[in-house]
């Protein structure tokens, strides 16, 4: 079993990145994932000179380690946003989420590269009867605030979409789909390079200092002066970014891929060929691979940096709860990526002491990150088109979080994997007994 993402098996030859960064640019971008690459592409398209820096090779973080599911945001949910931010801002967030998905979908289908987009639909699956009732109420709000033609799927219809006795119904988002995240990122990278962006791989920014001329960035390849700065590190934000680092924390998301399965097996377990997401706190998510030969399965194996082989065993046990035959499936890949969370559990676009940023996708960044990276770049350039409802979300810190690895998640793991999972499991078993 390989400990690298399944997506990395299918990728374009590595481009020749910059040997040395320019000494002075209009805009510097820290982070080369979807957010940073989109910010760089946007700024270069507006005529700015741009240098992008990544501590790894661009895209080797969460952008190519996710499940490749894409659609309008669905976490924490429209209902929660309306309660937290009020009708006006909550509606703006919901509708901008739709706009973000439409933008990213156009980006991945209309810019001359193949991101592997498939409009397969995404189905949320209710783990308990109470979850299903809450799901139906949420869909009523969605269709009022930001219509998406979401369809409620009753339990007796579920077999058309997923063959499992575990769930009590679902909500089908027919416009959602899947992408091949490595191909998507490769395509964005090519566009950025063609636009003149200086991409500096394996070139971490070790220090950022403000000055009269803008920002001074210290890297192993020398200092760079930038008039403006965008920080796009999300779940890979280190303590060196201080104020920003204290307002974002990382959560691991573990994923496995099966070895190729017979076509009839895929047809049997996932006849709808959808992107599939559970409602339970364990938050398993799964899908057929783009070529339809494997099942990719991710979720909360742990809230800390667990050994990937151990995580793979846990994920396979969960997969076998959904499909008992999955206990015998062989796994080909197991990998982990770091998702970025805000304490408000919703993305934020903002500025602090002249540095602009977009982060906190909370595991839902495939559609949002290119859009909000674009917004952050436009805001840095002073363009009114950078206005976004995501600048109105709360951005908080906590006294116990100093940035970097969030020690408190070790404690949270035992709460979620103990009482929370036990309570949900007991409720689901009671519901199945009728």
C-alpha positions in Angstrom: 0.0 0.0 0.0 1.4 3.4 -1.0 1.4 6.2 1.5 0.9 8.9 -1.2 -2.3 10.2 -2.7 -4.0 8.2 -5.4 -4.3 11.4 -7.4 -0.5 11.6 -7.7 -0.5 8.5 -9.9 -2.0 10.6 -12.8 -0.2 13.9 -13.2 1.5 16.1 -15.8 5.3 16.3 -15.8 6.6 18.7 -13.2 7.1 22.2 -14.7 10.4 24.0 -14.4 9.8 26.5 -11.6 11.8 29.6 -10.9 15.5 29.1 -9.9 15.6 32.4 -8.0 12.8 34.7 -6.9 12.7 38.3 -8.2 14.0 40.8 -5.7 11.0 43.1 -6.0 7.3 42.4 -7.0 3.9 44.1 -6.8 2.4 41.1 -4.9 3.9 38.2 -3.0 1.7 35.1 -2.3 2.7 32.6 0.4 1.1 29.2 -0.3 0.8 27.5 -3.6 -2.4 25.5 -3.3 -5.7 26.4 -4.9 -6.1 29.6 -2.9 -2.6 30.9 -3.6 -2.4 29.8 -7.2 -5.7 31.5 -7.9 -4.6 34.7 -6.1 -1.4 34.8 -8.1 -3.2 34.1 -11.4 -5.8 36.8 -10.7 -3.1 39.4 -9.8 -1.0 38.6 -12.8 -4.0 38.9 -15.0 -4.5 42.4 -13.6 -1.0 43.4 -14.7 0.8 43.0 -11.4 4.2 41.3 -11.1 3.8 38.3 -8.8 6.0 35.9 -6.9 4.5 32.8 -5.3 6.3 30.9 -2.5 5.6 27.4 -1.2 7.5 25.4 1.4 6.8 22.2 -0.6 6.1 21.8 -4.3 3.0 23.8 -5.0 -0.1 21.8 -4.6 1.4 19.0 -2.4 -0.7 20.1 0.5 -4.5 19.7 0.8 -5.2 20.8 -2.7 -4.1 17.4 -4.1 -4.9 15.4 -1.0 -8.6 15.8 -0.8 -11.5 13.7 -2.1 -12.1 15.8 -5.2 -15.7 16.7 -4.3 -16.9 20.0 -5.6 -20.1 21.9 -5.1 -21.7 24.9 -3.2 -20.7 24.9 0.4 -22.7 22.8 2.8 -20.8 23.1 6.1 -21.7 24.3 8.6 -24.9 24.8 6.6 -27.2 27.5 5.5 -29.5 27.2 8.6 -26.6 27.8 10.9 -25.3 30.7 8.9 -28.7 32.4 9.0 -28.8 32.0 12.7 -25.3 33.2 13.3 -25.1 36.1 10.9 -28.7 37.1 10.4 -30.9 36.9 7.3 -29.1 39.5 5.2 -25.5 38.3 5.7 -26.5 34.6 5.9 -28.3 34.9 2.5 -25.3 36.7 1.0 -23.0 33.8 2.2 -25.4 31.2 0.8 -25.7 32.9 -2.6 -22.0 33.7 -2.9 -21.3 30.0 -2.2 -23.3 29.2 -5.4 -21.4 31.9 -7.2 -18.1 30.5 -6.1 -19.0 27.0 -7.3 -20.1 28.4 -10.7 -16.8 30.3 -11.0 -14.6 27.3 -10.1 -16.6 25.0 -12.4 -16.1 27.4 -15.3 -12.4 27.6 -14.4 -12.0 23.9 -14.5 -14.0 23.3 -17.7 -13.4 26.4 -19.8 -9.7 27.3 -19.5 -8.1 24.7 -21.8 -7.2 22.0 -19.3 -8.8 18.8 -18.1 -9.6 18.9 -14.4 -11.7 15.7 -14.7 -15.0 17.4 -13.8 -17.9 15.1 -13.6 -21.4 16.3 -12.7 -22.2 13.2 -10.7 -24.3 14.9 -8.0 -23.6 14.8 -4.3 -25.8 13.0 -1.8 -25.8 13.6 1.9 -26.8 10.5 3.8 -28.7 10.6 7.1 -27.3 8.3 9.8 -30.3 8.6 12.1 -33.9 9.4 11.8 -33.3 12.7 13.6 -30.6 13.6 11.1 -33.0 13.0 8.3 -35.7 15.2 9.7 -33.1 18.0 10.3 -31.9 17.4 6.7 -35.4 18.0 5.3 -35.8 21.2 7.3 -32.4 22.4 6.0 -33.3 21.7 2.4 -36.5 23.8 2.9 -34.3 26.7 3.9 -31.8 26.2 1.1 -34.5 26.2 -1.5 -35.9 29.5 -0.1 -32.5 31.3 0.3 -30.3 29.9 -2.5 -32.2 27.4 -4.7 -30.2 24.4 -5.9 -32.9 22.0 -6.9 -32.0 19.8 -3.9 -34.1 16.6 -3.8 -35.0 14.7 -0.7 -34.4 11.0 -1.1 -36.6 8.8 1.1 -35.1 5.6 2.6 -37.0 3.3 0.2 -35.4 5.2 -2.8 -31.8 5.1 -1.5 -30.9 1.9 -3.2 -30.9 3.8 -6.5 -28.1 5.9 -5.2 -26.1 3.8 -2.6 -26.7 0.2 -1.6 -26.5 0.3 2.2 -28.8 -0.4 5.1 -27.1 2.1 7.2 -28.9 5.3 6.3 -32.5 6.7 6.7 -32.6 8.9 3.7 -30.7 11.6 2.0 -30.5 14.9 0.2 -29.3 14.9 -3.4 -27.5 18.0 -4.8 -27.7 17.1 -8.5 -25.5 20.0 -9.7 -22.5 19.0 -7.5 -19.8 16.8 -8.8 -16.2 15.6 -8.7 -12.9 16.7 -10.0 -9.4 15.2 -10.3 -7.7 17.6 -7.8 -4.1 17.0 -9.1 -5.1 17.7 -12.7 -7.1 20.8 -11.5 -4.0 22.1 -9.7 -1.7 21.3 -12.5 -4.0 23.3 -14.8 -4.1 26.3 -12.5 -0.3 26.2 -12.2 0.2 26.2 -16.0 -2.1 29.2 -16.3 -0.3 31.1 -13.6 3.1 30.4 -15.2 1.8 31.5 -18.6 0.6 34.7 -17.0 4.1 35.4 -15.8 3.9 34.4 -12.1 7.3 33.5 -10.6 6.6 30.2 -8.8 9.2 29.3 -6.2 8.9 25.7 -5.1 10.5 24.3 -1.9 11.2 27.9 -0.9 9.6 28.6 2.5 9.1 32.1 3.7 10.8 32.1 7.1 10.1 35.7 8.1 7.8 38.5 7.1 8.5 42.1 8.1 6.5 45.2 7.2 8.2 48.4 6.0 7.7 51.7 4.2 8.0 50.0 0.9 5.6 47.2 1.7 6.8 43.8 3.0 10.2 42.1 3.2 10.1 38.3 2.9 13.0 36.2 3.9 13.6 33.0 2.1 16.5 30.5 1.7 17.1 32.1 -1.7 17.3 35.7 -0.5 15.0 38.5 0.5 12.1 39.7 -1.6 10.3 43.1 -1.3 6.6 43.1 -2.1 4.2 46.1 -2.2 1.4 43.8 -1.2 1.0 40.3 0.4 -1.5 37.5 0.3 -1.3 34.6 2.8 -2.8 31.4 1.5 -1.4 28.7 3.7 -4.7 27.4 5.3 -4.1 24.1 7.1 -0.3 24.4 6.6 0.0 27.7 8.4 3.0 27.7 10.7 3.6 29.7 13.9 5.9 32.1 12.0 2.8 33.8 10.7 1.8 34.8 14.2 -1.5 36.7 14.2 -2.9 34.6 11.3 -1.6 31.3 12.8 -3.5 31.9 16.0 -6.8 32.2 14.1 -6.6 28.9 12.2 -6.0 25.4 13.3 -5.4 22.3 11.3 -7.4 19.0 11.3 -6.2 15.9 9.5 -8.4 14.2 6.9 -7.4 10.6 6.1 -8.3 8.9 2.8 -7.8 5.5 1.3 -8.3 4.1 -2.2 -9.2 0.6 -3.0 -7.4 -1.5 -5.5 -9.4 -1.7 -8.8 -12.7 -3.5 -8.3 -14.9 -5.3 -10.8 -17.3 -2.9 -12.6 -20.3 -4.9 -11.2 -19.1 -4.3 -7.6 -19.0 -0.5 -8.2 -22.4 -0.7 -9.8 -23.7 -2.7 -6.8 -22.4 -0.5 -4.0 -22.7 2.9 -5.6 -25.2 2.7 -8.4 -25.7 6.5 -8.5 -21.9 7.1 -9.0 -22.4 10.1 -6.7 -20.1 12.0 -4.3 -21.4 10.7 -0.9 -21.2 12.3 2.5 -22.5 11.2 5.8 -24.4 13.2 8.4 -22.8 11.6 11.4 -20.0 13.3 13.4 -17.5 10.8 12.0 -18.2 12.5 8.7 -17.2 9.8 6.3 -17.1 10.8 2.6 -16.7 8.5 -0.3 -17.0 8.3 -4.1 -16.0 6.2 -7.1 -12.7 7.2 -8.6 -13.1 9.3 -11.8 -12.4 6.3 -14.0 -15.0 4.3 -12.0 -12.7 1.5 -11.0 -12.1 2.2 -7.3 -13.8 3.5 -4.2 -12.1 6.5 -2.5 -13.0 6.7 1.2 -12.1 9.4 3.7 -13.1 10.6 7.1 -12.2 11.1 10.7 -9.8 8.3 11.6 -8.3 10.6 14.2 -8.0 14.3 15.1 -4.3 14.0 15.4 -1.4 12.9 13.2 -2.1 9.1 13.3 0.1 6.6 11.6 -1.4 6.2 8.1 -1.5 2.4 8.2 -3.5 2.5 11.4 -5.7 5.2 9.9 -6.3 3.0 6.9 -7.5 0.1 9.1 -9.9 2.4 10.9 -11.3 3.7 7.6 -11.7 0.3 6.2 -13.7 -0.8 9.3 -16.0 2.2 8.9 -16.3 1.4 5.2 -17.4 -2.1 6.1 -20.2 -0.7 8.3 -21.6 0.8 5.1 -20.8 -2.1 2.8 -19.9 -5.3 4.7 -18.1 -6.7 1.6 -15.6 -3.8 1.9 -13.9 -5.7 4.7 -12.3 -7.9 2.0 -11.3 -5.2 -0.4 -7.6 -4.5 -0.7 -6.3 -1.0 -0.4 -3.8 0.5 -2.7 -3.2 4.0 -1.2 -3.5 5.7 2.2 -2.8 9.3 2.7 -3.5 12.3 4.9 -4.0 16.0 4.3 -4.4 19.0 6.7 -7.6 20.9 6.4 -7.8 24.4 7.9 -10.5 25.4 10.3 -11.5 28.7 11.9 -13.1 28.6 15.3 -16.3 29.9 13.7 -16.2 26.9 11.3 -16.6 29.0 8.2 -14.0 30.6 5.8 -12.8 34.1 6.2 -11.2 36.6 3.9 -9.5 39.5 5.6 -6.6 41.8 6.1 -4.2 42.4 9.1 -1.5 45.1 9.1 -1.7 45.2 5.3 -1.4 41.4 4.7 -4.4 39.9 3.0 -5.6 36.3 3.5 -8.2 33.7 2.7 -8.5 30.5 4.7 -10.6 28.2 6.9 -12.5 26.1 4.4 -13.2 23.5 7.0 -12.9 20.6 4.6 -15.0 22.2 1.9 -12.4 24.2 -0.1 -12.3 22.6 -3.6 -14.9 25.0 -4.9 -14.4 27.9 -2.5 -10.6 28.2 -2.4 -10.0 29.4 -6.1 -12.9 31.9 -5.6 -11.7 33.3 -2.3 -8.1 33.3 -3.5 -9.3 35.5 -6.3 -11.1 37.7 -3.9 -8.1 38.1 -1.6 -5.9 39.1 -4.6 -8.5 41.7 -5.8 -8.7 43.2 -2.3 -4.9 43.4 -2.1 -4.9 45.3 -5.4 -7.6 47.7 -4.1 -10.1 46.4 -6.7 -13.8 46.8 -5.5 -14.6 43.5 -7.2 -12.8 41.9 -4.2 -15.9 42.6 -2.0 -17.1 39.3 -0.5 -19.6 38.2 2.2 -16.8 36.0 3.6 -15.1 39.2 4.9 -18.1 39.5 7.2 -17.7 36.1 8.9 -16.2 35.9 12.4 -12.5 35.4 12.9 -11.6 34.5 16.4 -8.6 33.2 18.4 -8.5 31.2 21.6 -6.1 31.7 24.5 -5.1 28.0 24.3 -4.1 28.2 20.6 -0.7 29.7 19.8 -0.5 28.5 16.2 1.1 25.4 14.7 0.0 22.0 15.7 -3.2 22.3 17.8 -2.4 20.3 21.0 -6.1 20.6 22.2 -7.3 18.3 19.4 -5.7 15.3 21.2 -8.2 15.9 23.9 -11.0 16.6 21.5 -10.3 13.2 19.7 -11.3 11.3 22.8 -14.6 13.2 23.2 -15.6 12.8 19.5 -14.4 9.2 19.2 -15.9 8.3 22.6 -19.1 9.8 23.8 -20.2 11.5 20.6 -19.7 8.4 18.3 -21.2 6.2 21.0 -24.3 8.3 21.4 -24.9 8.5 17.6 -24.3 4.8 17.2 -26.8 4.0 19.9 -29.4 6.3 18.4 -28.9 4.7 14.9 -29.2 1.2 16.3 -32.4 2.1 18.1 -33.8 3.7 14.9 -33.0 0.5 12.9 -34.8 -1.6 15.4 -37.8 0.5 14.7 
